[in-house]
Amino acid sequence: MSASGEPRAGTLLDSLRVAVVMLDTSGRVQLWSPLAEEVLGWPGEHIVGRRIGGLFGPPAGTPLEAIGLAGSGGEGAGPPDAEAPDEDPSAQTLLAELLRDGRWDGILSLRHRDGHTVQVETRASLLVDGDGRPFVLASLAETSRLNTLEHDLAVLDSLFHSSPLGVAVFDNDLRYVRVNDALVRMNGVPAAGHLGRTVMEVLDPSIAGKVLELQRQVLATGEPVIDLVLTAPDGRFHRSVSYNRLVDRAGRVLGISTTILDVSERVRQAERAERHRRRLDLLNEVGSRVAGLLDVGPVAQAVAEALAPGFGDYAGVVLHRELAGGELPASGYQEGMPLRLAGVAAREWSAPVKRMLRRDQPLAFVRRSAYGDVLAGGRPRLVASEEELPATSYPGDPMVHGALELGVTSLLVLPLRARGVVLGLLVVARARGREPFDHGDLAMAGEVAVRAGIALDNARLYVREREGALMLQRSLLPRTTPEPPGVAVAIRYLPASSAAEVGGDWYDVIPQSGGRLALVVGDVMGHGLPAAAAMGRLRTAVRTLAALDLPPDELLRRVNELGDDLAPGPGEIWMATAVYAVYDPSTRRCSVALAGHLPPVLVVDGPGGVGASARVLDLPAGLPLGVGRERFETTELDVPDGGVLVLYTDGLVEARGSDIDAGIGRLRAALSGRRLDSLEDACDGLLAVLDPDREADDVALLMARLGAPDGSAVSWSFPAEASAVRLARRRVRDRLAAWELRPLTDVTELLVSELVTNSLRYARGPIGVRMVRGDSLLVEVSDPLPDPPRVRDAAEDDEGGRGLQLVARTSRRWGTRRGALGKTVWFELALP
């Protein structure tokens, strides 16, 4: 109990349990403390007045009755008797030594009341009381408890001195009480230089104040500080410190303890790992931004945006002007060579930044500047401080002046290479308020420059291939669009966006005999130069076969049979879709056949010319060309005067995640309900409302307003009689006079006479004559005989065989075609 009567916390003495025994000079017990009773089990009333020697006793195993420690009254065994013959004689010997020397230290084996032996470490002294009488005072402590305590202290001392951690103990005044060798080495101060001093007197003042504040906080609150990393201002070391308050068993605050670990290498490794992570993050950022970009400009902009404002405050990509066209620079860098700022990014876009960093602005560098030096030599350059900036160029250089105005303090200038050629520069700058670039940053930016150079070269190659494919494609598409009388045509071709290669979409408008017009739209599967080349071969085949005046299904069948001749390469599979339509203005009939293509849309004006209705033509789709032997079907339909036929490729209506029928429905809805007064405006309107989610594909769109020439076509039918020639000549002469084409009367009558005469000679049935006035005078003669006439060279004595020769030599063009009811021979004469 404490003086106040409250329970007191245990102390070290409580753990040791030191018993006190007082003897007279004959060895009789005068005082037996309560702790002695606890240690040996004998109550004081049984021991006091008796000799202590009986407690020594014989070795363990001797019966208690034999030494007089049992059965002597009271509870349990009685006290030993001083005159008992079994008293251990060693007790008298020890007593004699003590009386002779005045003190005795050693270990005794005493008997516990229960019979077992208790080893106690004993300190005995010979003392004299106030009356001059001598007495012996002994203190006893169990050796087992002492050994445990000594072991704990030994362990503590061993850990304290051998620990690689710096360990120190501070008192309540926060002065060093104890330090180990590791801490002495860390601080570079001898142990004596620590003891009795505070951290303000030992440590670097730059961190001592913070350490002292932490110590005061732990001492006051008892809240420990665990693994707090303190860094020297100059970065020389990094140390992890932990503080705990020291409290004894009685609850008294003794001070604080600290453990200190030098984690400089761990921090450096973490910094290296962090730099490595940032480098990977930066490279991943650049890679993700340029992925899928195949144009030089967007790639340059993406690289700049990946670097600023994260890695630097300002970033720019400077490229040779030639690179925009897909070509490598023709020669090495020369002073004043035209360059352009292809990509820019900044931390903030203030007015000065906008003025100095304008995308696509022209640039030129002098050879003796840092920029010219990197362009010429290809070696990166680090400008590590603001003071070095003026030395990067000539005095008064506006580039240097602009950098200083923007607060630039460090600069990286790196070459962008591809195929051994410097394409341009990657420039990254940091402004005030950020740590300047170092050589580690230069290495990191160098890796970015390598990847950027590869991406720019890939974009360059793509641009070159795409431009080549576009040039080839444009050269293979029609350059002019014929418009025979009664027909108006509008065409739009939209190449694929830069995110994809050009496709094989194509269109054609082919004049045919008799004023007829063939309309074609097709799509070769695939992209790039192979698709463009296959498209050119397919268009040539269709145009060649169209000159034979074949029905649409027959033409598609023959194109399909060309097979390998249209493939992109030997043994390669090719496939294409096409729609082929032939319109005859004189009959207002249109013949259409599909080869796996999307169906055309026919737009017809509403009643009274108000609004319009659009319907998707229901036609047999057929299989695409190149799939195999397939029969195609021709569908004939009457087209109202002024009806608009719309042919298109899937790029116009196809959208991601949407059925293509929905796209066709949107097209039909866009064409319905309004007048199509201008086909050009209608084409532009359809392209303007393209689905933003449509596939990146080419678009070919052809719109044809179909009608008949006003009063410019007449036809007659004559019986197969001799009078047919005379009647035909008269009708031709009268019509030419009505058209005010009298200069053509003689030659036209002559050629009509020859052709009608041939029909009378070989055919049996009515003979048809048709005249069409357009850009030229077209005359057709038809009869039921299906076989076309053959031109032959007549001898001088032959009476016939010169009619077709006369037609061929006199007309501008002539030909024959086979129809459903026979054949037609036609010729054209130039108008006077």
Secondary structure, 3 states (H helix, E strand, C coil): CCCCCCCCCCCHHHHHCCEEEEECCCCEEEEECHHHHHHHCCCHHHHCCCEHHHHCCCCCCCCHHHHCCCCCCCCCCCCCCCCCCCCCCHHHHHHHHHHHHCEEEEEEEEECCCCCEEEEEEEEEEEECCCCCEEEEEEEEEHHHHHHHHHHHHHHHHHHHHCCCEEEEECCCCCEEEECHHHHHHHCCCHHHHECCCHHHHCCHHHHHHHHHHHHHHHHHCCCEEEEEEECCCCCCEEEEEEEEEECCCCCEEEEEEEEEECHHHHHHHHHHHHHHHHHHHHHHHHHHHCCCCCHHHHHHHHHHHHCCCCCCEEEEEEEHHHHHCCCCCCCCCCCCCEEEEEEEECCCCHHHHHHCCCCCEECCCCCCHHHHHHHHCCCEEECCHHHHHHHCCCCCHHHHHHHHCCEEEEEEEEEEECCEEEEEEEEEEECCCCCCCHHHHHHHHHHHHHHHHHHHHHHHHHHHHHHHHHHHHHHCCCCCCCCCCEEEEEEEECCCCCCCCEEEEEEEEECHHHCEEEEEEEEEEEHHHHHHHHHHHHHHHHHHHCCCCCHHHHHHHHHHCHHHHCCCCCCCCCEEEEEEEEECCCCEEEEEEEECCCCEEEEECHHHCCEEEEECCCCCCCCECCCCCCCCCEEEECCCCEEEEEECHHHCCECCCCHHHHHHHHHHHHCCCCCCCHHHHHHHHHHCCCCCECCCCEEEEEEEECCCCCCEEEEEECCCCHHHHHHHHHHHHHHHHCCCHHHHHHHHHHHHHHHHHHHHHCCCCEEEEEEECCEEEEEEEECCCCCCCCCCCCCCCCCCCHHHHHHHHCCEEEEEEECCEEEEEEEEECC
